[in-house]
C-alpha cells in the first residue's frame, strides 16, 4: 500500500506534505505533486499535512486512477525534498472539482 496525490493538488501544489515525508518520495510536476509508490513507506504523515486534502491511500475507492498517475509521473518528474511556496493562484483552485481534464499538466517541475 502507498499514499497518492489526487486531483485536489492540481493548480494548488502546496508542499507542506513534502516537508514531513521521512523518505522524500514526492515528485514535482509543473502544477501538482505525486508520490513515488516504490518509495512510499505508508506512514501516512503526509496525509494530514495537506491543506486541501489531496492525499489518500491508494486503496481508497475511486483512487485507482490516481495510483496509476502517481506511479507514471514519479518515473518522469524530479524529486522535491523541501517546502516551497504554493502556486500563486492556489486559493482560486482550492477544492474546485474536475480539474484534471482542464488543468493537469504532464510537464515536470523544477524539483529540489
MODELLER restraints for C-alpha pairs under 7 A, 6 or more apart:
rsr = mdl.restraints
at = mdl.atoms
rsr.add(forms.Gaussian(group=physical.xy_distance, feature=features.Distance(at['CA:1:A'], at['CA:42:A']), mean=6.40, stdev=0.5))
rsr.add(forms.Gaussian(group=physical.xy_distance, feature=features.Distance(at['CA:1:A'], at['CA:58:A']), mean=6.52, stdev=0.5))
rsr.add(forms.Gaussian(group=physical.xy_distance, feature=features.Distance(at['CA:2:A'], at['CA:37:A']), mean=5.59, stdev=0.5))
rsr.add(forms.Gaussian(group=physical.xy_distance, feature=features.Distance(at['CA:2:A'], at['CA:40:A']), mean=5.67, stdev=0.5))
rsr.add(forms.Gaussian(group=physical.xy_distance, feature=features.Distance(at['CA:2:A'], at['CA:41:A']), mean=6.77, stdev=0.5))
rsr.add(forms.Gaussian(group=physical.xy_distance, feature=features.Distance(at['CA:2:A'], at['CA:42:A']), mean=5.04, stdev=0.5))
rsr.add(forms.Gaussian(group=physical.xy_distance, feature=features.Distance(at['CA:2:A'], at['CA:57:A']), mean=6.05, stdev=0.5))
rsr.add(forms.Gaussian(group=physical.xy_distance, feature=features.Distance(at['CA:2:A'], at['CA:58:A']), mean=5.73, stdev=0.5))
rsr.add(forms.Gaussian(group=physical.xy_distance, feature=features.Distance(at['CA:3:A'], at['CA:35:A']), mean=6.87, stdev=0.5))
rsr.add(forms.Gaussian(group=physical.xy_distance, feature=features.Distance(at['CA:3:A'], at['CA:40:A']), mean=6.93, stdev=0.5))
rsr.add(forms.Gaussian(group=physical.xy_distance, feature=features.Distance(at['CA:3:A'], at['CA:42:A']), mean=6.31, stdev=0.5))
rsr.add(forms.Gaussian(group=physical.xy_distance, feature=features.Distance(at['CA:3:A'], at['CA:55:A']), mean=6.67, stdev=0.5))
rsr.add(forms.Gaussian(group=physical.xy_distance, feature=features.Distance(at['CA:3:A'], at['CA:56:A']), mean=5.42, stdev=0.5))
rsr.add(forms.Gaussian(group=physical.xy_distance, feature=features.Distance(at['CA:3:A'], at['CA:57:A']), mean=4.39, stdev=0.5))
rsr.add(forms.Gaussian(group=physical.xy_distance, feature=features.Distance(at['CA:3:A'], at['CA:58:A']), mean=5.40, stdev=0.5))
rsr.add(forms.Gaussian(group=physical.xy_distance, feature=features.Distance(at['CA:4:A'], at['CA:34:A']), mean=6.58, stdev=0.5))
rsr.add(forms.Gaussian(group=physical.xy_distance, feature=features.Distance(at['CA:4:A'], at['CA:35:A']), mean=5.61, stdev=0.5))
rsr.add(forms.Gaussian(group=physical.xy_distance, feature=features.Distance(at['CA:4:A'], at['CA:55:A']), mean=5.58, stdev=0.5))
rsr.add(forms.Gaussian(group=physical.xy_distance, feature=features.Distance(at['CA:4:A'], at['CA:56:A']), mean=5.60, stdev=0.5))
rsr.add(forms.Gaussian(group=physical.xy_distance, feature=features.Distance(at['CA:4:A'], at['CA:57:A']), mean=6.08, stdev=0.5))
rsr.add(forms.Gaussian(group=physical.xy_distance, feature=features.Distance(at['CA:4:A'], at['CA:58:A']), mean=5.73, stdev=0.5))
rsr.add(forms.Gaussian(group=physical.xy_distance, feature=features.Distance(at['CA:4:A'], at['CA:66:A']), mean=6.45, stdev=0.5))
rsr.add(forms.Gaussian(group=physical.xy_distance, feature=features.Distance(at['CA:4:A'], at['CA:67:A']), mean=5.87, stdev=0.5))
rsr.add(forms.Gaussian(group=physical.xy_distance, feature=features.Distance(at['CA:4:A'], at['CA:70:A']), mean=6.35, stdev=0.5))
rsr.add(forms.Gaussian(group=physical.xy_distance, feature=features.Distance(at['CA:5:A'], at['CA:33:A']), mean=6.69, stdev=0.5))
rsr.add(forms.Gaussian(group=physical.xy_distance, feature=features.Distance(at['CA:5:A'], at['CA:34:A']), mean=5.21, stdev=0.5))
rsr.add(forms.Gaussian(group=physical.xy_distance, feature=features.Distance(at['CA:5:A'], at['CA:35:A']), mean=6.37, stdev=0.5))
rsr.add(forms.Gaussian(group=physical.xy_distance, feature=features.Distance(at['CA:5:A'], at['CA:54:A']), mean=5.57, stdev=0.5))
rsr.add(forms.Gaussian(group=physical.xy_distance, feature=features.Distance(at['CA:5:A'], at['CA:55:A']), mean=4.58, stdev=0.5))
rsr.add(forms.Gaussian(group=physical.xy_distance, feature=features.Distance(at['CA:5:A'], at['CA:56:A']), mean=6.74, stdev=0.5))
rsr.add(forms.Gaussian(group=physical.xy_distance, feature=features.Distance(at['CA:5:A'], at['CA:66:A']), mean=6.77, stdev=0.5))
rsr.add(forms.Gaussian(group=physical.xy_distance, feature=features.Distance(at['CA:5:A'], at['CA:70:A']), mean=6.89, stdev=0.5))
rsr.add(forms.Gaussian(group=physical.xy_distance, feature=features.Distance(at['CA:6:A'], at['CA:54:A']), mean=5.12, stdev=0.5))
rsr.add(forms.Gaussian(group=physical.xy_distance, feature=features.Distance(at['CA:6:A'], at['CA:55:A']), mean=6.08, stdev=0.5))
rsr.add(forms.Gaussian(group=physical.xy_distance, feature=features.Distance(at['CA:6:A'], at['CA:66:A']), mean=5.69, stdev=0.5))
rsr.add(forms.Gaussian(group=physical.xy_distance, feature=features.Distance(at['CA:7:A'], at['CA:54:A']), mean=6.69, stdev=0.5))
rsr.add(forms.Gaussian(group=physical.xy_distance, feature=features.Distance(at['CA:7:A'], at['CA:99:A']), mean=6.44, stdev=0.5))
rsr.add(forms.Gaussian(group=physical.xy_distance, feature=features.Distance(at['CA:7:A'], at['CA:100:A']), mean=6.19, stdev=0.5))
rsr.add(forms.Gaussian(group=physical.xy_distance, feature=features.Distance(at['CA:8:A'], at['CA:52:A']), mean=6.50, stdev=0.5))
rsr.add(forms.Gaussian(group=physical.xy_distance, feature=features.Distance(at['CA:8:A'], at['CA:53:A']), mean=6.98, stdev=0.5))
rsr.add(forms.Gaussian(group=physical.xy_distance, feature=features.Distance(at['CA:8:A'], at['CA:54:A']), mean=4.78, stdev=0.5))
rsr.add(forms.Gaussian(group=physical.xy_distance, feature=features.Distance(at['CA:8:A'], at['CA:94:A']), mean=7.00, stdev=0.5))
rsr.add(forms.Gaussian(group=physical.xy_distance, feature=features.Distance(at['CA:8:A'], at['CA:95:A']), mean=5.94, stdev=0.5))
rsr.add(forms.Gaussian(group=physical.xy_distance, feature=features.Distance(at['CA:9:A'], at['CA:32:A']), mean=5.40, stdev=0.5))
rsr.add(forms.Gaussian(group=physical.xy_distance, feature=features.Distance(at['CA:9:A'], at['CA:33:A']), mean=6.90, stdev=0.5))
rsr.add(forms.Gaussian(group=physical.xy_distance, feature=features.Distance(at['CA:9:A'], at['CA:54:A']), mean=5.45, stdev=0.5))
rsr.add(forms.Gaussian(group=physical.xy_distance, feature=features.Distance(at['CA:10:A'], at['CA:31:A']), mean=5.69, stdev=0.5))
rsr.add(forms.Gaussian(group=physical.xy_distance, feature=features.Distance(at['CA:10:A'], at['CA:32:A']), mean=4.83, stdev=0.5))
rsr.add(forms.Gaussian(group=physical.xy_distance, feature=features.Distance(at['CA:10:A'], at['CA:99:A']), mean=6.67, stdev=0.5))
rsr.add(forms.Gaussian(group=physical.xy_distance, feature=features.Distance(at['CA:10:A'], at['CA:103:A']), mean=6.91, stdev=0.5))
rsr.add(forms.Gaussian(group=physical.xy_distance, feature=features.Distance(at['CA:10:A'], at['CA:104:A']), mean=6.20, stdev=0.5))
rsr.add(forms.Gaussian(group=physical.xy_distance, feature=features.Distance(at['CA:11:A'], at['CA:31:A']), mean=5.06, stdev=0.5))
rsr.add(forms.Gaussian(group=physical.xy_distance, feature=features.Distance(at['CA:11:A'], at['CA:32:A']), mean=6.35, stdev=0.5))
rsr.add(forms.Gaussian(group=physical.xy_distance, feature=features.Distance(at['CA:11:A'], at['CA:87:A']), mean=6.68, stdev=0.5))
rsr.add(forms.Gaussian(group=physical.xy_distance, feature=features.Distance(at['CA:11:A'], at['CA:90:A']), mean=5.91, stdev=0.5))
rsr.add(forms.Gaussian(group=physical.xy_distance, feature=features.Distance(at['CA:11:A'], at['CA:93:A']), mean=6.15, stdev=0.5))
rsr.add(forms.Gaussian(group=physical.xy_distance, feature=features.Distance(at['CA:12:A'], at['CA:31:A']), mean=6.95, stdev=0.5))
rsr.add(forms.Gaussian(group=physical.xy_distance, feature=features.Distance(at['CA:12:A'], at['CA:32:A']), mean=6.81, stdev=0.5))
rsr.add(forms.Gaussian(group=physical.xy_distance, feature=features.Distance(at['CA:12:A'], at['CA:86:A']), mean=6.18, stdev=0.5))
rsr.add(forms.Gaussian(group=physical.xy_distance, feature=features.Distance(at['CA:12:A'], at['CA:87:A']), mean=5.48, stdev=0.5))
rsr.add(forms.Gaussian(group=physical.xy_distance, feature=features.Distance(at['CA:12:A'], at['CA:90:A']), mean=4.09, stdev=0.5))
rsr.add(forms.Gaussian(group=physical.xy_distance, feature=features.Distance(at['CA:12:A'], at['CA:93:A']), mean=6.38, stdev=0.5))
rsr.add(forms.Gaussian(group=physical.xy_distance, feature=features.Distance(at['CA:12:A'], at['CA:94:A']), mean=6.57, stdev=0.5))
rsr.add(forms.Gaussian(group=physical.xy_distance, feature=features.Distance(at['CA:13:A'], at['CA:31:A']), mean=6.06, stdev=0.5))
rsr.add(forms.Gaussian(group=physical.xy_distance, feature=features.Distance(at['CA:13:A'], at['CA:32:A']), mean=4.76, stdev=0.5))
rsr.add(forms.Gaussian(group=physical.xy_distance, feature=features.Distance(at['CA:13:A'], at['CA:33:A']), mean=6.24, stdev=0.5))
rsr.add(forms.Gaussian(group=physical.xy_distance, feature=features.Distance(at['CA:13:A'], at['CA:86:A']), mean=5.37, stdev=0.5))
rsr.add(forms.Gaussian(group=physical.xy_distance, feature=features.Distance(at['CA:13:A'], at['CA:87:A']), mean=6.07, stdev=0.5))
rsr.add(forms.Gaussian(group=physical.xy_distance, feature=features.Distance(at['CA:14:A'], at['CA:86:A']), mean=4.67, stdev=0.5))
rsr.add(forms.Gaussian(group=physical.xy_distance, feature=features.Distance(at['CA:15:A'], at['CA:83:A']), mean=5.04, stdev=0.5))
rsr.add(forms.Gaussian(group=physical.xy_distance, feature=features.Distance(at['CA:15:A'], at['CA:84:A']), mean=6.20, stdev=0.5))
rsr.add(forms.Gaussian(group=physical.xy_distance, feature=features.Distance(at['CA:15:A'], at['CA:86:A']), mean=6.73, stdev=0.5))
rsr.add(forms.Gaussian(group=physical.xy_distance, feature=features.Distance(at['CA:16:A'], at['CA:49:A']), mean=5.82, stdev=0.5))
rsr.add(forms.Gaussian(group=physical.xy_distance, feature=features.Distance(at['CA:16:A'], at['CA:50:A']), mean=6.16, stdev=0.5))
rsr.add(forms.Gaussian(group=physical.xy_distance, feature=features.Distance(at['CA:16:A'], at['CA:83:A']), mean=6.10, stdev=0.5))
rsr.add(forms.Gaussian(group=physical.xy_distance, feature=features.Distance(at['CA:17:A'], at['CA:46:A']), mean=4.58, stdev=0.5))
rsr.add(forms.Gaussian(group=physical.xy_distance, feature=features.Distance(at['CA:17:A'], at['CA:49:A']), mean=5.30, stdev=0.5))
rsr.add(forms.Gaussian(group=physical.xy_distance, feature=features.Distance(at['CA:17:A'], at['CA:50:A']), mean=5.78, stdev=0.5))
rsr.add(forms.Gaussian(group=physical.xy_distance, feature=features.Distance(at['CA:18:A'], at['CA:24:A']), mean=6.93, stdev=0.5))
rsr.add(forms.Gaussian(group=physical.xy_distance, feature=features.Distance(at['CA:18:A'], at['CA:26:A']), mean=6.35, stdev=0.5))
rsr.add(forms.Gaussian(group=physical.xy_distance, feature=features.Distance(at['CA:18:A'], at['CA:81:A']), mean=6.08, stdev=0.5))
rsr.add(forms.Gaussian(group=physical.xy_distance, feature=features.Distance(at['CA:18:A'], at['CA:82:A']), mean=5.91, stdev=0.5))
rsr.add(forms.Gaussian(group=physical.xy_distance, feature=features.Distance(at['CA:18:A'], at['CA:83:A']), mean=6.05, stdev=0.5))
rsr.add(forms.Gaussian(group=physical.xy_distance, feature=features.Distance(at['CA:19:A'], at['CA:81:A']), mean=6.92, stdev=0.5))
rsr.add(forms.Gaussian(group=physical.xy_distance, feature=features.Distance(at['CA:19:A'], at['CA:82:A']), mean=5.30, stdev=0.5))
rsr.add(forms.Gaussian(group=physical.xy_distance, feature=features.Distance(at['CA:19:A'], at['CA:83:A']), mean=5.37, stdev=0.5))
rsr.add(forms.Gaussian(group=physical.xy_distance, feature=features.Distance(at['CA:20:A'], at['CA:45:A']), mean=6.85, stdev=0.5))
rsr.add(forms.Gaussian(group=physical.xy_distance, feature=features.Distance(at['CA:20:A'], at['CA:46:A']), mean=6.35, stdev=0.5))
rsr.add(forms.Gaussian(group=physical.xy_distance, feature=features.Distance(at['CA:21:A'], at['CA:45:A']), mean=6.93, stdev=0.5))
rsr.add(forms.Gaussian(group=physical.xy_distance, feature=features.Distance(at['CA:21:A'], at['CA:46:A']), mean=6.24, stdev=0.5))
rsr.add(forms.Gaussian(group=physical.xy_distance, feature=features.Distance(at['CA:24:A'], at['CA:81:A']), mean=5.58, stdev=0.5))
rsr.add(forms.Gaussian(group=physical.xy_distance, feature=features.Distance(at['CA:25:A'], at['CA:35:A']), mean=5.62, stdev=0.5))
rsr.add(forms.Gaussian(group=physical.xy_distance, feature=features.Distance(at['CA:25:A'], at['CA:36:A']), mean=5.32, stdev=0.5))
rsr.add(forms.Gaussian(group=physical.xy_distance, feature=features.Distance(at['CA:25:A'], at['CA:39:A']), mean=5.51, stdev=0.5))
rsr.add(forms.Gaussian(group=physical.xy_distance, feature=features.Distance(at['CA:25:A'], at['CA:40:A']), mean=5.79, stdev=0.5))
rsr.add(forms.Gaussian(group=physical.xy_distance, feature=features.Distance(at['CA:26:A'], at['CA:33:A']), mean=6.61, stdev=0.5))
rsr.add(forms.Gaussian(group=physical.xy_distance, feature=features.Distance(at['CA:26:A'], at['CA:34:A']), mean=5.68, stdev=0.5))
rsr.add(forms.Gaussian(group=physical.xy_distance, feature=features.Distance(at['CA:26:A'], at['CA:35:A']), mean=4.55, stdev=0.5))
rsr.add(forms.Gaussian(group=physical.xy_distance, feature=features.Distance(at['CA:26:A'], at['CA:36:A']), mean=6.16, stdev=0.5))
rsr.add(forms.Gaussian(group=physical.xy_distance, feature=features.Distance(at['CA:26:A'], at['CA:79:A']), mean=5.88, stdev=0.5))
rsr.add(forms.Gaussian(group=physical.xy_distance, feature=features.Distance(at['CA:26:A'], at['CA:80:A']), mean=5.78, stdev=0.5))
rsr.add(forms.Gaussian(group=physical.xy_distance, feature=features.Distance(at['CA:27:A'], at['CA:33:A']), mean=5.68, stdev=0.5))
rsr.add(forms.Gaussian(group=physical.xy_distance, feature=features.Distance(at['CA:27:A'], at['CA:34:A']), mean=5.28, stdev=0.5))
rsr.add(forms.Gaussian(group=physical.xy_distance, feature=features.Distance(at['CA:27:A'], at['CA:35:A']), mean=6.09, stdev=0.5))
rsr.add(forms.Gaussian(group=physical.xy_distance, feature=features.Distance(at['CA:27:A'], at['CA:36:A']), mean=6.92, stdev=0.5))
rsr.add(forms.Gaussian(group=physical.xy_distance, feature=features.Distance(at['CA:27:A'], at['CA:74:A']), mean=5.74, stdev=0.5))
rsr.add(forms.Gaussian(group=physical.xy_distance, feature=features.Distance(at['CA:27:A'], at['CA:77:A']), mean=5.58, stdev=0.5))
rsr.add(forms.Gaussian(group=physical.xy_distance, feature=features.Distance(at['CA:27:A'], at['CA:78:A']), mean=5.32, stdev=0.5))
rsr.add(forms.Gaussian(group=physical.xy_distance, feature=features.Distance(at['CA:27:A'], at['CA:79:A']), mean=4.33, stdev=0.5))
rsr.add(forms.Gaussian(group=physical.xy_distance, feature=features.Distance(at['CA:27:A'], at['CA:80:A']), mean=5.44, stdev=0.5))
rsr.add(forms.Gaussian(group=physical.xy_distance, feature=features.Distance(at['CA:28:A'], at['CA:34:A']), mean=6.58, stdev=0.5))
rsr.add(forms.Gaussian(group=physical.xy_distance, feature=features.Distance(at['CA:28:A'], at['CA:77:A']), mean=5.71, stdev=0.5))
rsr.add(forms.Gaussian(group=physical.xy_distance, feature=features.Distance(at['CA:28:A'], at['CA:78:A']), mean=5.74, stdev=0.5))
rsr.add(forms.Gaussian(group=physical.xy_distance, feature=features.Distance(at['CA:28:A'], at['CA:79:A']), mean=6.20, stdev=0.5))
rsr.add(forms.Gaussian(group=physical.xy_distance, feature=features.Distance(at['CA:28:A'], at['CA:80:A']), mean=5.89, stdev=0.5))
rsr.add(forms.Gaussian(group=physical.xy_distance, feature=features.Distance(at['CA:28:A'], at['CA:108:A']), mean=6.32, stdev=0.5))
rsr.add(forms.Gaussian(group=physical.xy_distance, feature=features.Distance(at['CA:28:A'], at['CA:109:A']), mean=4.92, stdev=0.5))
rsr.add(forms.Gaussian(group=physical.xy_distance, feature=features.Distance(at['CA:28:A'], at['CA:110:A']), mean=6.87, stdev=0.5))
rsr.add(forms.Gaussian(group=physical.xy_distance, feature=features.Distance(at['CA:28:A'], at['CA:111:A']), mean=5.71, stdev=0.5))
rsr.add(forms.Gaussian(group=physical.xy_distance, feature=features.Distance(at['CA:29:A'], at['CA:77:A']), mean=5.96, stdev=0.5))
rsr.add(forms.Gaussian(group=physical.xy_distance, feature=features.Distance(at['CA:29:A'], at['CA:106:A']), mean=6.77, stdev=0.5))
rsr.add(forms.Gaussian(group=physical.xy_distance, feature=features.Distance(at['CA:29:A'], at['CA:107:A']), mean=5.88, stdev=0.5))
rsr.add(forms.Gaussian(group=physical.xy_distance, feature=features.Distance(at['CA:29:A'], at['CA:108:A']), mean=4.13, stdev=0.5))
rsr.add(forms.Gaussian(group=physical.xy_distance, feature=features.Distance(at['CA:29:A'], at['CA:109:A']), mean=4.10, stdev=0.5))
rsr.add(forms.Gaussian(group=physical.xy_distance, feature=features.Distance(at['CA:30:A'], at['CA:105:A']), mean=6.27, stdev=0.5))
rsr.add(forms.Gaussian(group=physical.xy_distance, feature=features.Distance(at['CA:30:A'], at['CA:107:A']), mean=5.43, stdev=0.5))
rsr.add(forms.Gaussian(group=physical.xy_distance, feature=features.Distance(at['CA:30:A'], at['CA:108:A']), mean=5.20, stdev=0.5))
rsr.add(forms.Gaussian(group=physical.xy_distance, feature=features.Distance(at['CA:30:A'], at['CA:109:A']), mean=4.26, stdev=0.5))
rsr.add(forms.Gaussian(group=physical.xy_distance, feature=features.Distance(at['CA:31:A'], at['CA:105:A']), mean=6.36, stdev=0.5))
rsr.add(forms.Gaussian(group=physical.xy_distance, feature=features.Distance(at['CA:34:A'], at['CA:70:A']), mean=5.02, stdev=0.5))
rsr.add(forms.Gaussian(group=physical.xy_distance, feature=features.Distance(at['CA:34:A'], at['CA:73:A']), mean=6.98, stdev=0.5))
rsr.add(forms.Gaussian(group=physical.xy_distance, feature=features.Distance(at['CA:34:A'], at['CA:74:A']), mean=6.45, stdev=0.5))
rsr.add(forms.Gaussian(group=physical.xy_distance, feature=features.Distance(at['CA:35:A'], at['CA:70:A']), mean=5.72, stdev=0.5))
rsr.add(forms.Gaussian(group=physical.xy_distance, feature=features.Distance(at['CA:35:A'], at['CA:74:A']), mean=6.58, stdev=0.5))
rsr.add(forms.Gaussian(group=physical.xy_distance, feature=features.Distance(at['CA:36:A'], at['CA:70:A']), mean=6.41, stdev=0.5))
rsr.add(forms.Gaussian(group=physical.xy_distance, feature=features.Distance(at['CA:36:A'], at['CA:71:A']), mean=5.93, stdev=0.5))
rsr.add(forms.Gaussian(group=physical.xy_distance, feature=features.Distance(at['CA:36:A'], at['CA:74:A']), mean=5.07, stdev=0.5))
rsr.add(forms.Gaussian(group=physical.xy_distance, feature=features.Distance(at['CA:37:A'], at['CA:71:A']), mean=6.05, stdev=0.5))
rsr.add(forms.Gaussian(group=physical.xy_distance, feature=features.Distance(at['CA:47:A'], at['CA:55:A']), mean=5.06, stdev=0.5))
rsr.add(forms.Gaussian(group=physical.xy_distance, feature=features.Distance(at['CA:47:A'], at['CA:56:A']), mean=6.16, stdev=0.5))
rsr.add(forms.Gaussian(group=physical.xy_distance, feature=features.Distance(at['CA:52:A'], at['CA:94:A']), mean=6.55, stdev=0.5))
rsr.add(forms.Gaussian(group=physical.xy_distance, feature=features.Distance(at['CA:52:A'], at['CA:95:A']), mean=6.78, stdev=0.5))
rsr.add(forms.Gaussian(group=physical.xy_distance, feature=features.Distance(at['CA:58:A'], at['CA:64:A']), mean=6.54, stdev=0.5))
rsr.add(forms.Gaussian(group=physical.xy_distance, feature=features.Distance(at['CA:58:A'], at['CA:67:A']), mean=5.67, stdev=0.5))
rsr.add(forms.Gaussian(group=physical.xy_distance, feature=features.Distance(at['CA:77:A'], at['CA:108:A']), mean=4.87, stdev=0.5))
rsr.add(forms.Gaussian(group=physical.xy_distance, feature=features.Distance(at['CA:77:A'], at['CA:109:A']), mean=6.70, stdev=0.5))
rsr.add(forms.Gaussian(group=physical.xy_distance, feature=features.Distance(at['CA:78:A'], at['CA:108:A']), mean=6.85, stdev=0.5))
rsr.add(forms.Gaussian(group=physical.xy_distance, feature=features.Distance(at['CA:78:A'], at['CA:109:A']), mean=6.80, stdev=0.5))
rsr.add(forms.Gaussian(group=physical.xy_distance, feature=features.Distance(at['CA:78:A'], at['CA:110:A']), mean=6.80, stdev=0.5))
rsr.add(forms.Gaussian(group=physical.xy_distance, feature=features.Distance(at['CA:78:A'], at['CA:111:A']), mean=4.96, stdev=0.5))
rsr.add(forms.Gaussian(group=physical.xy_distance, feature=features.Distance(at['CA:79:A'], at['CA:111:A']), mean=5.21, stdev=0.5))
rsr.add(forms.Gaussian(group=physical.xy_distance, feature=features.Distance(at['CA:79:A'], at['CA:112:A']), mean=6.52, stdev=0.5))
rsr.add(forms.Gaussian(group=physical.xy_distance, feature=features.Distance(at['CA:80:A'], at['CA:111:A']), mean=4.50, stdev=0.5))
rsr.add(forms.Gaussian(group=physical.xy_distance, feature=features.Distance(at['CA:80:A'], at['CA:112:A']), mean=4.88, stdev=0.5))
rsr.add(forms.Gaussian(group=physical.xy_distance, feature=features.Distance(at['CA:81:A'], at['CA:112:A']), mean=5.90, stdev=0.5))
rsr.add(forms.Gaussian(group=physical.xy_distance, feature=features.Distance(at['CA:82:A'], at['CA:112:A']), mean=6.91, stdev=0.5))
